[in-house]
Amino acid sequence: MSAPDEIITSDHTQLASHFFGELLDSVIMDVASECHRIARLGLDRNLDDEEEELRLSAEARARIADPSNSEANSKYVVDIFGQTHPAVAAEIFDCMNCGRSIVAGRFAPHLEKCMGKGRKARVKATRSSTAAAAHNR
Amino acid sequence: MKIESQVLKKLLTLNGEKERLKELLRERLNECGWKDEMKSFTRKKGRNNVTVDDLVHLITPKGRAAVPDSVKAELLQRIRSFLHSTAL
């Protein structure tokens, strides 16, 4: 006499669930072993640093993307090394062309005049020389 | 039921199906990030003098609950087909 199908199915379901539970426990045991090994050997120290790094990058990106931050605090934005930079570069050094002390942030405009590259500088010289030449005639 | 479950376990072990099923389960749990979840969970709990037993007790409830339904269904289906095919 064979059992009706419903009983067989429910037995099967129970058996299957029970067996699945054992499989899962076995996998959990393996994972626990692995984590234990990693913890005891300190192999996860790098991961902690990496996680921290990822977190900080995400935070920085969020701060940049946030519109309420950009105008008001642009002077105080911090770069990846934790430094802030003023809007105009403040370092002072000597121009290699004329020898004057120049503020780094104003160096390009200075060079334009200093090396005669800009339009205005050369035009001025021409005008005064032609004016002088005209005067002398 | 106890005897039947032991018989099932023996059968599946002998024909290699248990190992295949375990491998399948491991693969699915990796794919869905379950293993990573468990690993980062244990890291958060610190590493001072933990034993394997500690970790097993730590992971088991969370691990059992976190298995995706689809993974569980797939494994159960395979086990049930085996049961059906061997007329247990």
Backbone of each chain as ProteinMPNN parsed JSONL, in Angstrom:
{"seq_chain_A": "MSAPDEIITSDHTQLASHFFGELLDSVIMDVASECHRIARLGLDRNLDDEEEELRLSAEARARIADPSNSEANSKYVVDIFGQTHPAVAAEIFDCMNCGRSIVAGRFAPHLEKCMGKGRKARVKATRSSTAAAAHNR", "coords_chain_A": {"N_chain_A": [[0.861, -1.199, 0.0], [0.737, 2.049, -1.031], [1.617, 5.365, 0.013], [-0.631, 8.197, -0.15], [-0.298, 10.879, -2.628], [-0.117, 13.473, -1.513], [0.956, 13.188, 1.026], [3.425, 12.175, 0.472], [4.554, 14.345, -0.867], [4.598, 16.272, 1.155], [6.301, 15.095, 2.957], [8.574, 15.02, 1.404], [9.029, 17.747, 1.116], [9.58, 18.481, 3.743], [11.83, 16.895, 4.244], [13.541, 17.918, 2.316], [13.769, 20.59, 3.127], [14.982, 20.231, 5.594], [17.397, 19.091, 4.841], [18.425, 21.151, 3.285], [18.803, 23.051, 5.253], [20.917, 21.879, 6.652], [22.918, 21.973, 4.706], [23.208, 24.731, 4.441], [24.053, 25.432, 7.027], [26.502, 24.221, 6.951], [27.812, 25.718, 5.0], [27.811, 28.173, 6.299], [29.466, 27.571, 8.436], [31.87, 27.247, 7.036], [32.284, 29.856, 6.097], [32.51, 31.191, 8.522], [34.862, 30.053, 9.506], [36.658, 31.008, 7.605], [36.484, 33.781, 8.015], [37.399, 33.85, 10.592], [40.034, 33.052, 10.296], [41.021, 35.149, 8.721], [40.662, 37.264, 10.494], [42.339, 36.561, 12.624], [44.806, 36.519, 11.408], [45.072, 39.067, 10.747], [44.528, 39.969, 8.197], [42.673, 41.651, 7.304], [43.227, 44.254, 7.786], [44.061, 46.026, 5.805], [41.716, 46.208, 4.389], [40.079, 47.642, 6.092], [41.273, 50.158, 5.977], [40.893, 50.702, 3.282], [38.122, 50.779, 3.173], [37.626, 53.025, 4.723], [38.834, 54.975, 3.162], [37.221, 54.848, 0.839], [34.856, 55.712, 1.956], [35.47, 58.342, 2.719], [36.039, 59.474, 0.197], [33.547, 59.283, -1.015], [32.12, 60.986, 0.626], [33.444, 63.408, 0.105], [32.86, 63.743, -2.579], [30.136, 64.048, -2.425], [29.98, 66.441, -1.049], [31.055, 68.211, -2.915], [29.222, 67.975, -4.976], [26.983, 69.027, -3.85], [24.951, 71.789, -4.195], [24.557, 73.919, -2.43], [26.923, 74.285, -1.229], [28.821, 75.354, -3.016], [29.122, 78.24, -3.848], [29.292, 79.904, -1.469], [31.316, 78.707, 0.097], [33.651, 78.482, -1.437], [36.216, 79.324, -1.029], [37.049, 77.809, 1.023], [37.18, 75.189, 0.348], [38.389, 71.899, 0.566], [41.202, 70.068, -0.521], [42.302, 66.76, -1.711], [44.416, 66.272, -0.051], [43.842, 67.513, 2.197], [44.341, 70.198, 2.238], [43.733, 73.734, 2.054], [43.176, 76.125, -0.537], [43.883, 79.518, -1.421], [41.961, 81.867, -3.46], [43.508, 83.424, -5.171], [46.806, 82.797, -6.09], [49.255, 83.129, -3.637], [51.982, 83.245, -3.384], [55.204, 84.841, -3.511], [57.665, 85.749, -5.838], [60.698, 86.257, -7.822], [60.659, 87.875, -10.97], [61.966, 86.372, -13.851], [62.667, 87.796, -16.008], [62.603, 90.664, -15.723], [63.378, 90.942, -13.136], [61.814, 91.853, -11.015], [59.868, 91.718, -7.941], [57.217, 89.581, -7.899], [53.771, 88.755, -7.434], [52.604, 85.466, -7.475], [50.032, 84.884, -8.497], [49.574, 87.028, -10.123], [51.329, 86.794, -12.128], [51.149, 86.033, -14.847], [49.748, 88.165, -16.253], [51.657, 90.107, -15.746], [53.931, 89.162, -17.088], [53.083, 89.398, -19.695], [53.166, 92.162, -20.172], [55.753, 92.637, -19.447], [57.417, 91.086, -21.141], [56.787, 92.117, -23.547], [54.837, 90.875, -25.015], [52.156, 91.336, -25.099], [49.546, 93.193, -26.84], [49.168, 95.919, -26.15], [51.541, 96.77, -24.872], [53.536, 96.781, -26.883], [52.42, 98.491, -28.758], [52.318, 100.905, -27.373], [55.058, 101.539, -27.155], [55.755, 101.868, -29.859], [54.101, 104.016, -30.544], [55.097, 106.098, -28.94], [57.685, 106.206, -29.909], [57.336, 106.843, -32.595], [56.015, 109.193, -32.248], [57.948, 110.655, -30.978], [59.843, 110.631, -33.004], [58.426, 112.043, -34.956], [58.237, 114.485, -33.672], [60.877, 115.249, -33.7], [61.447, 115.922, -36.244]], "CA_chain_A": [[0.0, 0.0, 0.0], [1.601, 3.233, -1.096], [0.986, 6.548, 0.617], [-1.155, 9.165, -1.134], [0.713, 11.818, -3.108], [0.07, 14.674, -0.656], [1.849, 12.871, 2.14], [4.781, 12.064, -0.071], [5.072, 15.675, -1.154], [4.931, 17.012, 2.371], [7.522, 14.48, 3.473], [9.68, 15.489, 0.582], [9.296, 19.149, 1.436], [10.246, 18.519, 5.041], [13.171, 16.358, 4.092], [14.344, 18.855, 1.531], [14.079, 21.744, 3.981], [15.941, 19.822, 6.614], [18.695, 18.919, 4.206], [18.896, 22.471, 2.91], [19.294, 23.67, 6.487], [22.241, 21.33, 6.943], [23.849, 22.521, 3.716], [23.432, 26.131, 4.771], [24.888, 25.466, 8.227], [27.851, 23.846, 6.55], [28.389, 26.893, 4.322], [28.041, 29.18, 7.34], [30.666, 27.132, 9.155], [33.027, 27.571, 6.206], [32.474, 31.319, 6.09], [32.997, 31.571, 9.851], [36.268, 29.64, 9.531], [37.419, 31.925, 6.772], [36.54, 35.073, 8.707], [38.24, 33.671, 11.777], [41.42, 33.041, 9.825], [41.353, 36.509, 8.303], [40.749, 38.124, 11.671], [43.506, 36.205, 13.424], [46.028, 36.845, 10.689], [45.101, 40.502, 10.502], [44.541, 40.215, 6.757], [41.636, 42.605, 6.923], [43.569, 45.622, 8.158], [44.023, 46.83, 4.581], [40.33, 46.438, 3.999], [39.541, 48.727, 6.908], [41.771, 51.408, 5.415], [40.22, 50.921, 2.005], [36.734, 51.183, 3.448], [37.681, 54.4, 5.205], [39.147, 55.781, 1.989], [36.01, 54.909, 0.013], [33.861, 56.523, 2.654], [35.881, 59.74, 2.624], [35.86, 59.917, -1.188], [32.116, 59.462, -1.254], [31.736, 62.203, 1.339], [33.985, 64.562, -0.613], [32.096, 63.897, -3.814], [28.818, 64.583, -2.059], [30.147, 67.843, -0.69], [31.26, 68.983, -4.14], [28.008, 67.966, -5.769], [25.939, 69.775, -3.159], [24.994, 73.171, -4.691], [24.599, 74.938, -1.371], [28.3, 74.459, -0.77], [29.819, 75.863, -3.96], [29.454, 79.681, -3.846], [29.681, 80.478, -0.179], [32.521, 78.177, 0.725], [34.661, 78.072, -2.407], [37.57, 79.58, -0.524], [37.421, 76.867, 2.072], [37.113, 73.804, -0.138], [39.602, 71.176, 0.938], [41.55, 69.08, -1.55], [42.434, 65.409, -1.177], [45.45, 66.202, 0.98], [43.361, 68.25, 3.361], [44.801, 71.591, 2.219], [42.867, 74.718, 1.391], [43.935, 77.028, -1.4], [43.211, 80.796, -1.662], [41.544, 82.031, -4.849], [44.669, 83.922, -5.922], [48.023, 82.207, -5.522], [49.842, 84.244, -2.899], [53.441, 83.161, -3.257], [55.914, 85.934, -4.176], [59.001, 85.369, -6.317], [61.259, 87.277, -8.712], [60.482, 87.645, -12.392], [63.277, 86.068, -14.436], [62.927, 88.707, -17.116], [62.935, 92.013, -15.292], [63.939, 90.893, -11.79], [60.962, 92.424, -9.981], [59.122, 90.796, -7.089], [55.863, 89.444, -8.449], [52.861, 87.79, -6.809], [52.407, 84.373, -8.436], [48.727, 84.959, -9.136], [49.578, 88.112, -11.108], [52.534, 86.647, -12.935], [50.871, 85.977, -16.284], [49.57, 89.514, -16.8], [52.922, 90.823, -15.664], [54.787, 88.695, -18.172], [52.586, 89.967, -20.954], [53.715, 93.498, -20.319], [57.195, 92.613, -19.253], [58.139, 90.553, -22.29], [56.316, 92.766, -24.763], [54.013, 89.979, -25.818], [50.799, 91.858, -25.225], [49.375, 94.233, -27.859], [49.292, 97.276, -25.611], [52.927, 97.1, -24.549], [54.289, 97.138, -28.087], [51.82, 99.669, -29.402], [52.774, 102.084, -26.622], [56.454, 101.849, -27.531], [55.765, 102.389, -31.231], [53.511, 105.346, -30.592], [55.983, 107.126, -28.377], [58.885, 106.398, -30.765], [56.956, 107.601, -33.798], [55.706, 110.56, -31.793], [59.262, 111.336, -30.757], [60.438, 110.838, -34.338], [57.695, 113.133, -35.609], [58.634, 115.729, -33.016], [62.261, 115.648, -33.98], [61.663, 116.348, -37.654]], "C_chain_A": [[0.883, 1.23, 0.0], [0.847, 4.452, -0.559], [0.43, 7.46, -0.471], [-0.124, 10.235, -1.452], [0.961, 12.987, -2.153], [1.052, 14.381, 0.465], [3.285, 12.787, 1.645], [5.371, 13.451, -0.282], [5.463, 16.396, 0.132], [6.16, 16.401, 3.038], [8.73, 14.994, 2.718], [10.049, 16.919, 0.953], [10.043, 19.255, 2.758], [11.683, 18.038, 4.951], [14.08, 17.357, 3.394], [14.74, 20.053, 2.383], [15.141, 21.406, 5.004], [17.336, 19.707, 6.012], [19.287, 20.26, 3.798], [19.491, 23.192, 4.119], [20.693, 23.175, 6.832], [23.288, 21.88, 5.989], [24.225, 23.954, 4.09], [24.332, 26.255, 6.002], [26.332, 25.142, 7.881], [28.549, 25.021, 5.861], [28.712, 27.983, 5.339], [29.296, 28.843, 8.131], [31.917, 27.486, 8.367], [33.319, 29.06, 6.217], [33.037, 31.776, 7.424], [34.475, 31.217, 9.996], [37.145, 30.623, 8.791], [37.578, 33.275, 7.467], [37.444, 34.994, 9.925], [39.703, 33.746, 11.384], [41.87, 34.462, 9.454], [41.545, 37.421, 9.516], [42.023, 37.832, 12.454], [44.809, 36.545, 12.73], [46.114, 38.338, 10.378], [45.088, 40.857, 9.034], [43.547, 41.285, 6.357], [41.99, 44.028, 7.299], [43.546, 46.535, 6.951], [42.605, 47.178, 4.189], [39.709, 47.569, 4.803], [39.976, 50.066, 6.34], [41.064, 51.724, 4.114], [38.801, 51.401, 2.219], [36.676, 52.629, 3.88], [37.904, 55.346, 4.042], [37.915, 55.961, 1.107], [34.977, 55.827, 0.641], [34.201, 58.004, 2.52], [35.707, 60.275, 1.211], [34.398, 60.189, -1.468], [31.632, 60.745, -0.583], [32.196, 63.438, 0.591], [33.195, 64.825, -1.877], [30.733, 64.502, -3.521], [28.912, 66.06, -1.73], [30.303, 68.711, -1.931], [29.953, 69.092, -4.916], [26.914, 68.832, -5.142], [25.988, 71.25, -3.539], [25.101, 74.2, -3.584], [26.02, 75.175, -0.897], [29.125, 75.349, -1.677], [30.137, 77.349, -3.807], [30.041, 80.129, -2.52], [31.039, 79.987, 0.285], [33.64, 77.873, -0.24], [36.067, 78.32, -1.883], [38.003, 78.496, 0.445], [37.281, 75.426, 1.646], [38.454, 73.133, 0.123], [39.933, 70.161, -0.135], [41.857, 67.731, -0.907], [43.522, 65.273, -0.144], [45.033, 66.977, 2.218], [43.833, 69.685, 3.375], [43.744, 72.48, 1.588], [43.742, 75.635, 0.546], [43.186, 78.339, -1.55], [42.906, 80.96, -3.142], [42.694, 82.512, -5.711], [45.918, 83.361, -5.267], [48.865, 83.302, -4.9], [51.351, 84.25, -2.854], [54.122, 84.259, -4.053], [57.281, 85.445, -4.623], [59.479, 86.425, -7.306], [61.061, 86.904, -10.168], [61.845, 87.417, -13.025], [63.626, 86.985, -15.598], [63.395, 90.084, -16.622], [63.457, 92.063, -13.859], [63.055, 91.465, -10.705], [60.294, 91.346, -9.16], [57.681, 90.75, -7.555], [55.068, 88.451, -7.614], [52.502, 86.738, -7.855], [51.092, 84.495, -9.193], [48.65, 86.062, -10.177], [50.712, 87.971, -12.108], [52.233, 86.684, -14.433], [50.641, 87.367, -16.877], [50.875, 90.316, -16.773], [53.838, 90.457, -16.822], [54.376, 89.285, -19.513], [53.207, 91.336, -21.179], [55.226, 93.446, -20.331], [57.935, 92.141, -20.489], [57.671, 91.153, -23.6], [55.46, 91.861, -25.626], [52.637, 90.575, -26.075], [50.731, 92.966, -26.278], [49.747, 95.608, -27.319], [50.738, 97.689, -25.4], [53.66, 97.577, -25.789], [53.743, 98.387, -28.757], [52.277, 100.942, -28.701], [54.156, 102.51, -27.09], [56.492, 102.462, -28.92], [55.251, 103.825, -31.275], [54.482, 106.403, -30.093], [57.207, 107.318, -29.297], [58.525, 107.161, -32.035], [56.625, 109.057, -33.43], [57.012, 111.347, -31.607], [59.919, 111.654, -32.093], [59.79, 111.996, -35.057], [58.113, 114.473, -35.018], [59.976, 116.218, -33.514], [62.426, 116.178, -35.407], [61.573, 117.856, -37.825]], "O_chain_A": [[1.68, 1.434, 0.915], [-0.376, 4.552, -0.663], [0.956, 7.496, -1.583], [0.798, 10.481, -0.675], [2.094, 13.441, -1.997], [1.88, 15.223, 0.813], [4.222, 13.252, 2.294], [6.522, 13.712, 0.069], [6.508, 17.044, 0.204], [6.971, 17.121, 3.62], [9.756, 15.349, 3.298], [11.225, 17.258, 1.086], [11.005, 20.012, 2.885], [12.611, 18.649, 5.482], [15.212, 17.606, 3.809], [15.893, 20.483, 2.369], [16.069, 22.177, 5.251], [18.321, 20.163, 6.593], [20.488, 20.489, 3.941], [20.529, 23.848, 4.028], [21.55, 23.953, 7.251], [24.401, 22.213, 6.396], [25.395, 24.335, 4.06], [25.254, 27.071, 6.027], [27.264, 25.714, 8.445], [29.727, 25.285, 6.106], [29.752, 28.635, 5.254], [30.092, 29.725, 8.455], [32.902, 27.963, 8.93], [34.473, 29.473, 6.333], [33.922, 32.631, 7.477], [35.251, 31.998, 10.548], [38.211, 31.022, 9.259], [38.671, 33.84, 7.503], [38.16, 35.941, 10.25], [40.508, 34.408, 12.04], [42.956, 34.905, 9.829], [42.464, 38.238, 9.558], [42.707, 38.754, 12.897], [45.81, 36.828, 13.389], [47.103, 38.811, 9.818], [45.575, 41.919, 8.647], [43.562, 41.773, 5.227], [41.162, 44.928, 7.155], [43.081, 47.671, 7.03], [42.32, 48.281, 3.723], [38.919, 48.356, 4.282], [39.176, 50.995, 6.228], [40.679, 52.867, 3.865], [38.33, 52.313, 1.538], [35.793, 53.378, 3.462], [37.255, 56.387, 3.939], [37.599, 57.072, 0.681], [34.316, 56.61, -0.04], [33.326, 58.823, 2.24], [35.271, 61.413, 1.034], [34.048, 61.197, -2.081], [30.836, 61.493, -1.15], [31.446, 64.404, 0.451], [32.895, 65.971, -2.212], [30.239, 65.352, -4.262], [28.03, 66.841, -2.087], [29.756, 69.812, -1.999], [29.614, 70.151, -5.443], [26.022, 69.312, -5.841], [26.978, 71.916, -3.237], [25.687, 75.263, -3.791], [26.289, 76.173, -0.229], [30.031, 76.035, -1.205], [31.306, 77.704, -3.65], [31.147, 80.665, -2.463], [31.832, 80.767, 0.812], [34.518, 77.075, 0.089], [37.004, 77.61, -2.249], [39.197, 78.292, 0.66], [37.264, 74.528, 2.489], [39.514, 73.728, -0.076], [39.043, 69.46, -0.616], [41.694, 67.569, 0.302], [43.568, 64.276, 0.576], [45.796, 67.08, 3.179], [43.745, 70.347, 4.41], [42.975, 72.059, 0.723], [44.901, 75.888, 0.877], [41.977, 78.322, -1.784], [43.502, 80.289, -3.984], [42.85, 82.069, -6.849], [46.079, 83.434, -4.049], [49.164, 84.301, -5.554], [51.943, 85.191, -2.325], [53.679, 84.586, -5.154], [57.983, 84.79, -3.853], [58.757, 87.377, -7.6], [61.269, 85.755, -10.557], [62.78, 88.176, -12.772], [64.745, 86.955, -16.111], [64.433, 90.593, -17.044], [63.928, 93.108, -13.409], [63.496, 91.563, -9.56], [60.16, 90.205, -9.603], [57.004, 91.777, -7.598], [55.6, 87.444, -7.146], [52.141, 87.072, -8.983], [51.04, 84.24, -10.396], [47.761, 86.045, -11.028], [51.021, 88.905, -12.847], [52.976, 87.295, -15.201], [51.256, 87.721, -17.883], [51.149, 91.105, -17.677], [54.442, 91.323, -17.454], [55.215, 89.623, -20.348], [53.715, 91.625, -22.263], [55.887, 94.121, -21.12], [58.961, 92.713, -20.857], [58.121, 90.73, -24.665], [55.368, 92.059, -26.837], [52.032, 90.351, -27.123], [51.741, 93.605, -26.575], [50.517, 96.354, -27.924], [51.121, 98.817, -25.708], [54.317, 98.619, -25.779], [54.493, 99.226, -29.256], [52.586, 101.94, -29.352], [54.397, 103.681, -27.382], [57.179, 103.458, -29.143], [55.826, 104.708, -31.911], [54.673, 107.448, -30.715], [57.706, 108.433, -29.451], [59.286, 108.009, -32.501], [56.908, 109.997, -34.173], [57.15, 112.501, -32.01], [60.463, 112.736, -32.312], [60.459, 112.822, -35.678], [58.316, 115.454, -35.732], [60.195, 117.412, -33.722], [63.433, 116.809, -35.728], [61.729, 118.362, -38.936]]}, "seq_chain_B": "MKIESQVLKKLLTLNGEKERLKELLRERLNECGWKDEMKSFTRKKGRNNVTVDDLVHLITPKGRAAVPDSVKAELLQRIRSFLHSTAL", "coords_chain_B": {"N_chain_B": [[10.99, 10.486, 10.735], [13.572, 11.109, 11.125], [15.204, 8.919, 10.473], [14.828, 8.784, 7.747], [15.915, 11.217, 6.966], [18.523, 10.809, 7.553], [19.124, 8.749, 5.822], [18.753, 10.04, 3.39], [20.765, 11.945, 3.492], [22.997, 10.269, 3.483], [22.752, 9.002, 1.001], [22.927, 11.17, -0.781], [25.467, 12.04, -0.184], [27.011, 9.89, -0.947], [26.604, 9.655, -3.734], [27.733, 11.924, -4.585], [26.175, 14.09, -4.944], [25.597, 15.723, -2.828], [27.896, 17.257, -2.435], [27.903, 18.642, -4.845], [25.537, 20.072, -4.601], [26.141, 21.66, -2.413], [28.19, 23.182, -3.468], [26.795, 24.538, -5.445], [25.067, 26.03, -3.847], [26.914, 27.632, -2.475], [27.953, 29.085, -4.623], [25.706, 30.542, -5.53], [25.183, 32.054, -3.267], [27.45, 33.605, -3.137], [27.246, 35.091, -5.505], [25.041, 36.727, -4.993], [25.932, 38.389, -3.082], [25.744, 37.658, -0.463], [27.747, 36.366, 0.998], [29.701, 38.383, 1.182], [28.288, 40.164, 2.717], [28.102, 38.768, 5.131], [30.821, 38.602, 5.776], [31.585, 41.305, 6.096], [30.003, 41.889, 8.197], [31.097, 40.335, 10.28], [33.53, 41.622, 10.505], [32.836, 44.103, 11.483], [32.17, 43.441, 14.048], [34.501, 43.299, 15.391], [37.809, 41.998, 16.27], [38.948, 40.835, 18.474], [40.35, 38.161, 19.902], [38.476, 36.28, 18.87], [36.705, 33.199, 18.535], [36.168, 30.395, 16.317], [33.741, 29.277, 16.885], [32.426, 31.425, 18.172], [32.07, 33.083, 15.961], [30.475, 31.49, 14.348], [28.149, 31.371, 15.881], [27.542, 34.019, 15.788], [27.07, 34.57, 13.067], [25.109, 32.754, 12.244], [22.161, 33.202, 12.811], [21.675, 35.594, 11.37], [22.691, 34.871, 8.898], [21.058, 32.714, 8.097], [18.647, 34.028, 7.814], [19.172, 35.799, 5.796], [19.358, 34.562, 3.339], [18.503, 34.681, -0.046], [15.169, 34.303, -1.291], [14.91, 33.166, -3.817], [17.235, 31.707, -4.149], [17.029, 29.814, -2.134], [14.731, 28.513, -3.018], [15.609, 27.417, -5.425], [17.554, 25.545, -4.608], [15.998, 23.876, -2.962], [14.262, 22.869, -4.834], [15.923, 21.3, -6.413], [16.745, 19.377, -4.587], [14.336, 18.189, -4.002], [13.651, 17.105, -6.518], [15.567, 15.162, -6.717], [14.797, 13.502, -4.61], [12.367, 12.683, -5.622], [13.15, 11.325, -7.917], [14.569, 9.212, -6.908], [12.669, 7.84, -5.686], [12.173, 7.918, -2.92]], "CA_chain_B": [[11.635, 11.328, 9.739], [15.0, 11.174, 11.405], [15.887, 7.887, 9.706], [14.807, 9.166, 6.335], [16.846, 12.309, 6.672], [19.881, 10.258, 7.546], [19.271, 8.008, 4.566], [18.914, 11.024, 2.32], [22.102, 12.516, 3.597], [23.952, 9.255, 3.064], [22.613, 8.831, -0.445], [23.437, 12.336, -1.484], [26.913, 12.087, -0.013], [27.632, 8.81, -1.701], [26.633, 9.862, -5.176], [28.397, 13.183, -4.898], [25.219, 15.177, -5.157], [25.683, 16.663, -1.686], [28.98, 18.193, -2.712], [27.464, 19.508, -5.938], [24.527, 20.994, -4.074], [26.814, 22.641, -1.558], [28.911, 24.067, -4.377], [25.785, 25.399, -6.056], [24.614, 26.979, -2.821], [28.006, 28.592, -2.265], [28.033, 29.948, -5.802], [24.57, 31.476, -5.532], [25.305, 32.99, -2.146], [28.483, 34.557, -3.518], [26.727, 35.967, -6.556], [24.082, 37.735, -4.517], [26.561, 39.237, -2.081], [25.466, 37.175, 0.898], [29.0, 36.096, 1.683], [30.321, 39.66, 1.52], [27.519, 40.728, 3.828], [28.511, 38.072, 6.36], [32.204, 38.949, 6.097], [31.71, 42.65, 6.658], [29.335, 41.841, 9.491], [32.032, 39.854, 11.294], [34.587, 42.618, 10.718], [32.315, 45.163, 12.339], [32.088, 42.997, 15.421], [35.805, 43.308, 16.035], [38.599, 40.794, 16.067], [39.697, 40.449, 19.673], [40.253, 36.803, 20.43], [37.265, 35.532, 18.508], [36.884, 31.805, 18.136], [35.29, 30.029, 15.2], [32.413, 29.099, 17.484], [31.836, 32.757, 18.337], [31.651, 33.596, 14.662], [29.337, 30.695, 13.875], [26.958, 31.833, 16.604], [27.248, 35.372, 15.334], [26.574, 34.633, 11.694], [24.009, 31.837, 11.909], [20.799, 33.737, 12.66], [21.627, 36.546, 10.278], [22.961, 34.151, 7.661], [19.873, 31.959, 7.704], [17.577, 34.946, 7.399], [19.549, 36.625, 4.637], [19.398, 33.823, 2.075], [17.404, 35.119, -0.915], [14.143, 33.281, -1.515], [15.136, 32.458, -5.086], [18.313, 30.738, -3.94], [16.472, 28.718, -1.354], [13.794, 27.773, -3.864], [16.358, 26.629, -6.404], [18.151, 24.389, -3.95], [14.936, 22.969, -2.522], [13.742, 22.199, -6.015], [16.854, 20.254, -6.814], [16.699, 18.282, -3.618], [13.052, 17.477, -4.177], [13.679, 16.266, -7.726], [16.351, 13.982, -6.401], [13.938, 12.637, -3.806], [11.365, 12.117, -6.504], [13.752, 10.391, -8.862], [15.005, 7.993, -6.24], [11.475, 7.224, -5.093], [12.405, 7.743, -1.487]], "C_chain_B": [[13.141, 11.345, 9.919], [15.749, 10.161, 10.542], [15.941, 8.274, 8.235], [15.809, 10.264, 6.048], [18.279, 11.797, 6.69], [20.158, 9.492, 6.263], [19.517, 8.964, 3.411], [20.323, 11.575, 2.31], [23.145, 11.537, 3.093], [23.945, 9.083, 1.547], [23.271, 9.969, -1.196], [24.953, 12.44, -1.354], [27.581, 11.062, -0.924], [27.676, 9.084, -3.198], [27.218, 11.219, -5.563], [27.462, 14.361, -5.047], [25.287, 16.191, -4.022], [26.746, 17.715, -1.948], [28.58, 19.17, -3.812], [26.448, 20.53, -5.447], [25.182, 22.071, -3.21], [27.546, 23.665, -2.416], [27.954, 25.05, -5.029], [25.322, 26.457, -5.064], [25.662, 28.053, -2.59], [28.069, 29.6, -3.404], [26.917, 30.987, -5.796], [24.705, 32.506, -4.427], [26.404, 34.018, -2.407], [27.943, 35.588, -4.477], [25.847, 37.075, -6.003], [24.654, 38.58, -3.388], [26.33, 38.801, -0.649], [26.758, 36.974, 1.667], [29.69, 37.399, 2.092], [29.615, 40.308, 2.704], [27.961, 40.098, 5.146], [29.914, 38.496, 6.763], [32.293, 40.343, 6.695], [31.013, 42.725, 8.009], [30.303, 41.377, 10.585], [33.129, 40.873, 11.551], [34.103, 43.702, 11.664], [32.33, 44.744, 13.812], [33.449, 42.897, 16.107], [36.531, 41.99, 15.934], [39.339, 40.339, 17.311], [39.393, 39.037, 20.117], [38.954, 36.093, 20.093], [37.62, 34.09, 18.197], [35.934, 31.529, 16.976], [33.866, 29.865, 15.714], [31.689, 30.431, 17.658], [31.254, 33.227, 17.019], [30.459, 32.822, 14.117], [28.065, 31.178, 14.564], [26.537, 33.218, 16.157], [26.532, 35.374, 13.991], [25.271, 33.866, 11.497], [22.627, 32.476, 11.801], [20.687, 34.686, 11.476], [21.786, 35.833, 8.933], [21.731, 33.395, 7.18], [18.79, 32.877, 7.181], [17.891, 35.633, 6.083], [19.617, 35.863, 3.321], [18.227, 34.268, 1.2], [16.436, 33.97, -1.184], [14.417, 32.48, -2.771], [16.217, 31.395, -4.927], [17.775, 29.531, -3.191], [15.561, 27.852, -2.216], [14.536, 26.875, -4.845], [16.944, 25.369, -5.77], [17.088, 23.374, -3.534], [14.387, 22.176, -3.699], [14.643, 21.05, -6.435], [16.825, 19.069, -5.866], [15.428, 17.468, -3.801], [13.061, 16.624, -5.428], [14.488, 15.009, -7.477], [15.506, 12.985, -5.614], [12.928, 11.919, -4.698], [11.982, 11.046, -7.401], [14.234, 9.121, -8.178], [13.87, 7.307, -5.506], [11.674, 6.928, -3.618], [11.063, 7.722, -0.731]], "O_chain_B": [[13.889, 11.571, 8.968], [16.783, 10.476, 9.954], [16.964, 8.113, 7.569], [16.476, 10.251, 5.014], [19.137, 12.279, 5.95], [21.247, 9.561, 5.693], [20.378, 8.728, 2.563], [20.979, 11.659, 1.272], [24.065, 11.914, 2.367], [24.993, 9.028, 0.905], [24.061, 9.762, -2.118], [25.64, 12.867, -2.283], [28.584, 11.346, -1.58], [28.67, 8.781, -3.858], [27.193, 11.606, -6.731], [27.899, 15.493, -5.252], [25.061, 17.383, -4.234], [26.533, 18.905, -1.718], [28.87, 20.363, -3.734], [26.492, 21.7, -5.825], [24.816, 23.245, -3.276], [27.524, 24.862, -2.129], [28.252, 26.238, -5.154], [25.201, 27.634, -5.405], [25.343, 29.24, -2.517], [28.216, 30.803, -3.185], [27.16, 32.171, -6.031], [24.386, 33.68, -4.614], [26.311, 35.161, -1.959], [28.141, 36.79, -4.305], [25.892, 38.212, -6.472], [23.944, 39.396, -2.8], [26.693, 39.52, 0.282], [26.866, 37.355, 2.833], [30.202, 37.512, 3.206], [30.244, 40.915, 3.571], [28.168, 40.789, 6.143], [30.182, 38.725, 7.943], [32.992, 40.55, 7.687], [31.385, 43.528, 8.864], [30.333, 41.945, 11.677], [33.615, 40.99, 12.676], [34.844, 44.167, 12.53], [32.481, 45.578, 14.705], [33.544, 42.466, 17.256], [35.943, 40.977, 15.555], [40.266, 39.535, 17.215], [38.317, 38.751, 20.642], [38.393, 35.387, 20.93], [38.691, 33.796, 17.667], [35.026, 32.31, 16.691], [32.907, 30.267, 15.055], [30.506, 30.558, 17.341], [30.12, 33.701, 16.949], [29.554, 33.394, 13.509], [27.034, 31.372, 13.92], [25.354, 33.556, 16.143], [25.536, 36.071, 13.795], [24.426, 34.261, 10.693], [21.969, 32.304, 10.775], [19.749, 34.609, 10.683], [21.102, 36.153, 7.961], [21.399, 33.431, 5.996], [18.096, 32.549, 6.219], [16.984, 36.006, 5.339], [19.906, 36.46, 2.284], [17.08, 34.238, 1.645], [16.841, 32.812, -1.291], [14.194, 31.27, -2.807], [16.122, 30.311, -5.504], [18.029, 28.384, -3.56], [15.609, 26.624, -2.155], [14.151, 25.728, -5.071], [16.842, 24.274, -6.322], [17.254, 22.17, -3.728], [14.087, 20.987, -3.589], [14.172, 19.963, -6.769], [16.875, 17.913, -6.287], [15.44, 16.237, -3.763], [12.527, 15.515, -5.411], [14.148, 13.929, -7.96], [15.496, 11.789, -5.906], [12.673, 10.724, -4.549], [11.391, 9.987, -7.612], [14.298, 8.065, -8.806], [14.075, 6.322, -4.796], [11.382, 5.833, -3.138], [11.045, 7.584, 0.492]]}, "name": "protein", "num_of_chains": 2, "seq": "MSAPDEIITSDHTQLASHFFGELLDSVIMDVASECHRIARLGLDRNLDDEEEELRLSAEARARIADPSNSEANSKYVVDIFGQTHPAVAAEIFDCMNCGRSIVAGRFAPHLEKCMGKGRKARVKATRSSTAAAAHNRMKIESQVLKKLLTLNGEKERLKELLRERLNECGWKDEMKSFTRKKGRNNVTVDDLVHLITPKGRAAVPDSVKAELLQRIRSFLHSTAL"}
